[in-house]
Amino acid sequence: MEEHIPSPERELLVDSLKVKVYRTRKEMGRAAGISVAGIIRDLASKKDYVSILFAAAPSQNEFLETLRSIPEIPWDKVVAFHLDEYVGLDPDSPQRFGNWLRDRIFDPVGPAIVHYLDGNAPDLEEECRRYSELLKMYPPDIACIGVGENGHIAFNDPHVADFDDPYLVKVVELDERSRLQQVHDGCFARLEDVPRHALTLTIPACVSAGFISCVVPGPTKAEAVRRMLLEPIREDCPASVLRNHPNAVLYLDMDSAALFLHGV
């Protein structure tokens, strides 16, 4: 069954990064979901497994909804990872990224294997090493990511972002803007409730994927998108690194693209 991909309102190339701007958030998420489904099918026809990194954030809702709805994705060949996890949240907390993804994609579609990051591991450095070894065992084919209000990818906030990070997974302290975003997104009621530390895949781990689908909707992301696309590629806007990737697509809606389109 062929799914109809919505046509973008604007399509541009910024360095190597393909940028597609859609009229609505729903069209944006649907386009990204159908595209990723096609990549999964293509890779699964050639490989024993397809390794996919997933972001956990409300910005991914329409994308994940589309993935859930598409038939004949060979989920029995998918090995799934998530990009990051809070340190110290109750194991049953709905804000834990593993739980969030379990509810919205992993349980509904049933990947062959799901590898969860444990933010409550007794030895966090050992947990980073464990997850790093799994990433080496199943090198990422596809990264399904977003961009934070401060330009982060995964939880690589500007003060910890390192384009040449020697690690695949590390423990980070979250900056206040990153934590405030979790309140803006409705994930936590108060800043005080948002954990201060997290485990995250590093930037080299994220961009090691052969394909990157980056879904970024909404007006609160407009400034990050502008900096990402119009300012120099630097670690103070970590997402700008995607402009160097040969197979990355940035999906925007008119709200998130507003300041960027004004500047081109």
TIKE-531493 format. One record per residue (C-alpha): residue in three letters; x, y, z. Coordinates in steps of 0.05 Angstrom, whole numbers, plus 5000, padded with zeros to 4 digits. Layout:
N
<res: ala u: X v: Y w: Z> .
...
# end
This chain:
264
<res: met u: 5000 v: 5000 w: 5000> .
<res: glu u: 5028 v: 5068 w: 4979> .
<res: glu u: 5016 v: 5125 w: 5027> .
<res: his u: 5007 v: 5195 w: 5000> .
<res: ile u: 5062 v: 5242 w: 5025> .
<res: pro u: 5036 v: 5314 w: 5035> .
<res: ser u: 5072 v: 5364 w: 4991> .
<res: pro u: 5114 v: 5417 w: 5026> .
<res: glu u: 5099 v: 5491 w: 5019> .
<res: arg u: 5174 v: 5505 w: 5014> .
<res: glu u: 5233 v: 5460 w: 5001> .
<res: leu u: 5304 v: 5485 w: 5010> .
<res: leu u: 5375 v: 5460 w: 5019> .
<res: val u: 5418 v: 5490 w: 5073> .
<res: asp u: 5488 v: 5463 w: 5064> .
<res: ser u: 5474 v: 5388 w: 5060> .
<res: leu u: 5410 v: 5391 w: 5101> .
<res: lys u: 5343 v: 5383 w: 5065> .
<res: val u: 5291 v: 5430 w: 5095> .
<res: lys u: 5217 v: 5417 w: 5082> .
<res: val u: 5164 v: 5466 w: 5107> .
<res: tyr u: 5092 v: 5444 w: 5112> .
<res: arg u: 5028 v: 5483 w: 5119> .
<res: thr u: 5006 v: 5449 w: 5183> .
<res: arg u: 5037 v: 5409 w: 5239> .
<res: lys u: 4995 v: 5349 w: 5220> .
<res: glu u: 5020 v: 5349 w: 5148> .
<res: met u: 5092 v: 5356 w: 5174> .
<res: gly u: 5085 v: 5296 w: 5220> .
<res: arg u: 5051 v: 5254 w: 5166> .
<res: ala u: 5104 v: 5270 w: 5114> .
<res: ala u: 5160 v: 5251 w: 5163> .
<res: gly u: 5125 v: 5187 w: 5184> .
<res: ile u: 5112 v: 5162 w: 5114> .
<res: ser u: 5183 v: 5178 w: 5093> .
<res: val u: 5213 v: 5140 w: 5153> .
<res: ala u: 5167 v: 5081 w: 5140> .
<res: gly u: 5193 v: 5077 w: 5070> .
<res: ile u: 5265 v: 5078 w: 5094> .
<res: ile u: 5251 v: 5023 w: 5144> .
<res: arg u: 5220 v: 4979 w: 5091> .
<res: asp u: 5277 v: 4991 w: 5043> .
<res: leu u: 5331 v: 4976 w: 5094> .
<res: ala u: 5293 v: 4915 w: 5121> .
<res: ser u: 5293 v: 4886 w: 5051> .
<res: lys u: 5369 v: 4887 w: 5051> .
<res: lys u: 5389 v: 4876 w: 5124> .
<res: asp u: 5374 v: 4828 w: 5181> .
<res: tyr u: 5354 v: 4886 w: 5227> .
<res: val u: 5342 v: 4961 w: 5225> .
<res: ser u: 5368 v: 5001 w: 5284> .
<res: ile u: 5327 v: 5063 w: 5300> .
<res: leu u: 5337 v: 5119 w: 5351> .
<res: phe u: 5273 v: 5153 w: 5377> .
<res: ala u: 5264 v: 5220 w: 5411> .
<res: ala u: 5212 v: 5226 w: 5466> .
<res: ala u: 5176 v: 5293 w: 5463> .
<res: pro u: 5107 v: 5321 w: 5447> .
<res: ser u: 5138 v: 5350 w: 5383> .
<res: gln u: 5140 v: 5279 w: 5357> .
<res: asn u: 5066 v: 5263 w: 5368> .
<res: glu u: 5042 v: 5270 w: 5296> .
<res: phe u: 5103 v: 5234 w: 5269> .
<res: leu u: 5094 v: 5175 w: 5317> .
<res: glu u: 5019 v: 5173 w: 5304> .
<res: thr u: 5033 v: 5166 w: 5230> .
<res: leu u: 5084 v: 5110 w: 5241> .
<res: arg u: 5034 v: 5072 w: 5284> .
<res: ser u: 4981 v: 5077 w: 5230> .
<res: ile u: 5021 v: 5052 w: 5170> .
<res: pro u: 5012 v: 4978 w: 5154> .
<res: glu u: 5067 v: 4930 w: 5132> .
<res: ile u: 5125 v: 4964 w: 5168> .
<res: pro u: 5170 v: 4905 w: 5185> .
<res: trp u: 5174 v: 4920 w: 5260> .
<res: asp u: 5198 v: 4849 w: 5272> .
<res: lys u: 5265 v: 4871 w: 5243> .
<res: val u: 5271 v: 4935 w: 5283> .
<res: val u: 5318 v: 4945 w: 5341> .
<res: ala u: 5296 v: 5008 w: 5379> .
<res: phe u: 5335 v: 5056 w: 5423> .
<res: his u: 5316 v: 5122 w: 5456> .
<res: leu u: 5359 v: 5184 w: 5455> .
<res: asp u: 5359 v: 5203 w: 5528> .
<res: glu u: 5330 v: 5191 w: 5597> .
<res: tyr u: 5322 v: 5231 w: 5661> .
<res: val u: 5361 v: 5212 w: 5723> .
<res: gly u: 5323 v: 5196 w: 5786> .
<res: leu u: 5250 v: 5194 w: 5765> .
<res: asp u: 5203 v: 5141 w: 5794> .
<res: pro u: 5206 v: 5079 w: 5748> .
<res: asp u: 5131 v: 5085 w: 5734> .
<res: ser u: 5132 v: 5160 w: 5721> .
<res: pro u: 5099 v: 5178 w: 5654> .
<res: gln u: 5152 v: 5231 w: 5644> .
<res: arg u: 5207 v: 5178 w: 5638> .
<res: phe u: 5224 v: 5177 w: 5564> .
<res: gly u: 5226 v: 5102 w: 5561> .
<res: asn u: 5155 v: 5099 w: 5588> .
<res: trp u: 5132 v: 5155 w: 5542> .
<res: leu u: 5158 v: 5118 w: 5481> .
<res: arg u: 5132 v: 5051 w: 5506> .
<res: asp u: 5062 v: 5079 w: 5508> .
<res: arg u: 5064 v: 5116 w: 5442> .
<res: ile u: 5104 v: 5071 w: 5396> .
<res: phe u: 5139 v: 5010 w: 5425> .
<res: asp u: 5079 v: 4973 w: 5455> .
<res: pro u: 5032 v: 4990 w: 5397> .
<res: val u: 5079 v: 4966 w: 5342> .
<res: gly u: 5123 v: 4915 w: 5377> .
<res: pro u: 5194 v: 4923 w: 5352> .
<res: ala u: 5236 v: 4860 w: 5354> .
<res: ile u: 5281 v: 4889 w: 5409> .
<res: val u: 5275 v: 4953 w: 5451> .
<res: his u: 5336 v: 4976 w: 5490> .
<res: tyr u: 5318 v: 5022 w: 5547> .
<res: leu u: 5364 v: 5072 w: 5582> .
<res: asp u: 5359 v: 5066 w: 5657> .
<res: gly u: 5364 v: 5133 w: 5692> .
<res: asn u: 5359 v: 5098 w: 5759> .
<res: ala u: 5418 v: 5052 w: 5749> .
<res: pro u: 5461 v: 5048 w: 5812> .
<res: asp u: 5523 v: 5064 w: 5770> .
<res: leu u: 5506 v: 5115 w: 5717> .
<res: glu u: 5574 v: 5113 w: 5684> .
<res: glu u: 5567 v: 5037 w: 5677> .
<res: glu u: 5498 v: 5047 w: 5647> .
<res: cys u: 5527 v: 5094 w: 5596> .
<res: arg u: 5579 v: 5041 w: 5578> .
<res: arg u: 5526 v: 4987 w: 5573> .
<res: tyr u: 5483 v: 5028 w: 5526> .
<res: ser u: 5544 v: 5048 w: 5485> .
<res: glu u: 5561 v: 4975 w: 5474> .
<res: leu u: 5491 v: 4961 w: 5449> .
<res: leu u: 5497 v: 5019 w: 5401> .
<res: lys u: 5561 v: 4990 w: 5375> .
<res: met u: 5527 v: 4922 w: 5368> .
<res: tyr u: 5469 v: 4954 w: 5330> .
<res: pro u: 5496 v: 5016 w: 5295> .
<res: pro u: 5440 v: 5065 w: 5283> .
<res: asp u: 5409 v: 5065 w: 5214> .
<res: ile u: 5356 v: 5118 w: 5227> .
<res: ala u: 5353 v: 5174 w: 5279> .
<res: cys u: 5284 v: 5203 w: 5291> .
<res: ile u: 5299 v: 5266 w: 5330> .
<res: gly u: 5275 v: 5336 w: 5347> .
<res: val u: 5307 v: 5402 w: 5366> .
<res: gly u: 5300 v: 5437 w: 5434> .
<res: glu u: 5284 v: 5510 w: 5446> .
<res: asn u: 5358 v: 5520 w: 5461> .
<res: gly u: 5379 v: 5484 w: 5398> .
<res: his u: 5395 v: 5418 w: 5432> .
<res: ile u: 5390 v: 5349 w: 5400> .
<res: ala u: 5378 v: 5293 w: 5450> .
<res: phe u: 5399 v: 5326 w: 5515> .
<res: asn u: 5462 v: 5357 w: 5486> .
<res: asp u: 5449 v: 5427 w: 5512> .
<res: pro u: 5497 v: 5481 w: 5487> .
<res: his u: 5541 v: 5479 w: 5549> .
<res: val u: 5554 v: 5403 w: 5543> .
<res: ala u: 5550 v: 5395 w: 5467> .
<res: asp u: 5613 v: 5368 w: 5434> .
<res: phe u: 5615 v: 5354 w: 5360> .
<res: asp u: 5676 v: 5310 w: 5372> .
<res: asp u: 5653 v: 5277 w: 5436> .
<res: pro u: 5694 v: 5215 w: 5450> .
<res: tyr u: 5633 v: 5181 w: 5483> .
<res: leu u: 5569 v: 5153 w: 5454> .
<res: val u: 5528 v: 5162 w: 5518> .
<res: lys u: 5542 v: 5207 w: 5577> .
<res: val u: 5512 v: 5238 w: 5640> .
<res: val u: 5495 v: 5311 w: 5633> .
<res: glu u: 5469 v: 5368 w: 5675> .
<res: leu u: 5410 v: 5401 w: 5641> .
<res: asp u: 5409 v: 5476 w: 5631> .
<res: glu u: 5350 v: 5516 w: 5657> .
<res: arg u: 5322 v: 5532 w: 5589> .
<res: ser u: 5321 v: 5459 w: 5572> .
<res: arg u: 5285 v: 5443 w: 5637> .
<res: leu u: 5236 v: 5501 w: 5626> .
<res: gln u: 5218 v: 5472 w: 5559> .
<res: gln u: 5192 v: 5410 w: 5595> .
<res: val u: 5144 v: 5456 w: 5633> .
<res: his u: 5124 v: 5493 w: 5569> .
<res: asp u: 5110 v: 5425 w: 5536> .
<res: gly u: 5064 v: 5406 w: 5594> .
<res: cys u: 5107 v: 5348 w: 5616> .
<res: phe u: 5118 v: 5377 w: 5686> .
<res: ala u: 5077 v: 5426 w: 5726> .
<res: arg u: 5136 v: 5465 w: 5755> .
<res: leu u: 5209 v: 5476 w: 5740> .
<res: glu u: 5225 v: 5447 w: 5809> .
<res: asp u: 5195 v: 5381 w: 5786> .
<res: val u: 5241 v: 5373 w: 5726> .
<res: pro u: 5304 v: 5331 w: 5740> .
<res: arg u: 5370 v: 5367 w: 5736> .
<res: his u: 5409 v: 5309 w: 5705> .
<res: ala u: 5399 v: 5260 w: 5648> .
<res: leu u: 5433 v: 5207 w: 5607> .
<res: thr u: 5439 v: 5225 w: 5534> .
<res: leu u: 5467 v: 5198 w: 5469> .
<res: thr u: 5521 v: 5246 w: 5447> .
<res: ile u: 5521 v: 5286 w: 5383> .
<res: pro u: 5569 v: 5236 w: 5347> .
<res: ala u: 5522 v: 5179 w: 5367> .
<res: cys u: 5461 v: 5216 w: 5340> .
<res: val u: 5493 v: 5236 w: 5274> .
<res: ser u: 5524 v: 5168 w: 5263> .
<res: ala u: 5457 v: 5144 w: 5236> .
<res: gly u: 5454 v: 5135 w: 5161> .
<res: phe u: 5388 v: 5173 w: 5157> .
<res: ile u: 5363 v: 5229 w: 5202> .
<res: ser u: 5290 v: 5252 w: 5206> .
<res: cys u: 5286 v: 5315 w: 5248> .
<res: val u: 5215 v: 5338 w: 5264> .
<res: val u: 5208 v: 5408 w: 5294> .
<res: pro u: 5139 v: 5440 w: 5299> .
<res: gly u: 5112 v: 5501 w: 5335> .
<res: pro u: 5126 v: 5574 w: 5348> .
<res: thr u: 5169 v: 5561 w: 5409> .
<res: lys u: 5222 v: 5529 w: 5364> .
<res: ala u: 5225 v: 5585 w: 5313> .
<res: glu u: 5286 v: 5619 w: 5343> .
<res: ala u: 5324 v: 5553 w: 5349> .
<res: val u: 5308 v: 5537 w: 5276> .
<res: arg u: 5332 v: 5605 w: 5254> .
<res: arg u: 5398 v: 5597 w: 5290> .
<res: met u: 5405 v: 5526 w: 5267> .
<res: leu u: 5398 v: 5544 w: 5193> .
<res: leu u: 5423 v: 5616 w: 5187> .
<res: glu u: 5480 v: 5622 w: 5237> .
<res: pro u: 5547 v: 5587 w: 5234> .
<res: ile u: 5552 v: 5513 w: 5250> .
<res: arg u: 5573 v: 5515 w: 5323> .
<res: glu u: 5563 v: 5478 w: 5388> .
<res: asp u: 5524 v: 5537 w: 5418> .
<res: cys u: 5468 v: 5514 w: 5372> .
<res: pro u: 5480 v: 5439 w: 5373> .
<res: ala u: 5427 v: 5424 w: 5320> .
<res: ser u: 5467 v: 5463 w: 5268> .
<res: val u: 5511 v: 5401 w: 5261> .
<res: leu u: 5455 v: 5369 w: 5220> .
<res: arg u: 5475 v: 5415 w: 5162> .
<res: asn u: 5536 v: 5371 w: 5153> .
<res: his u: 5497 v: 5306 w: 5148> .
<res: pro u: 5489 v: 5277 w: 5078> .
<res: asn u: 5422 v: 5243 w: 5090> .
<res: ala u: 5383 v: 5288 w: 5139> .
<res: val u: 5315 v: 5320 w: 5129> .
<res: leu u: 5288 v: 5375 w: 5173> .
<res: tyr u: 5212 v: 5376 w: 5176> .
<res: leu u: 5181 v: 5443 w: 5197> .
<res: asp u: 5112 v: 5473 w: 5200> .
<res: met u: 5098 v: 5546 w: 5184> .
<res: asp u: 5104 v: 5566 w: 5257> .
<res: ser u: 5173 v: 5536 w: 5269> .
<res: ala u: 5198 v: 5560 w: 5201> .
<res: ala u: 5173 v: 5632 w: 5208> .
<res: leu u: 5237 v: 5667 w: 5229> .
<res: phe u: 5280 v: 5625 w: 5182> .
<res: leu u: 5237 v: 5641 w: 5122> .
<res: his u: 5238 v: 5714 w: 5141> .
<res: gly u: 5314 v: 5712 w: 5138> .
<res: val u: 5322 v: 5678 w: 5070> .
# end
